[in-house]
Amino acid sequence: MGDIFLASCPVCGRSLFKGRATSYIEGGCPKCKTYLAVTFLRDGVHVSVMEKRSEDAASEQATVLMKK
């Protein structure tokens, strides 16, 4: 069925996602809160750090303000 690859967070090193070639996933690292885009290729894995959108930053700020 093909090789299964393991993707880790490039910021903190935590192992996060498993996948096969030609798979794509986006998700957050629970350890360092970095949002990642992971592309599984035939010969490995490519992990990119995604920037937060302004609407995400606003909702995150609202959450922090509500907790105070």
WOVENNOR-V379023 format. One line per field, one symbol per residue. ss: DSSP state (@ for helix, = for strand, . for the rest). Layout:
# WOVENNOR-V379023
ss: ???
This chain:
# WOVENNOR-V379023
ss: ...=====......======...=====......=======..======....@@@@@@@@@@@@@@.
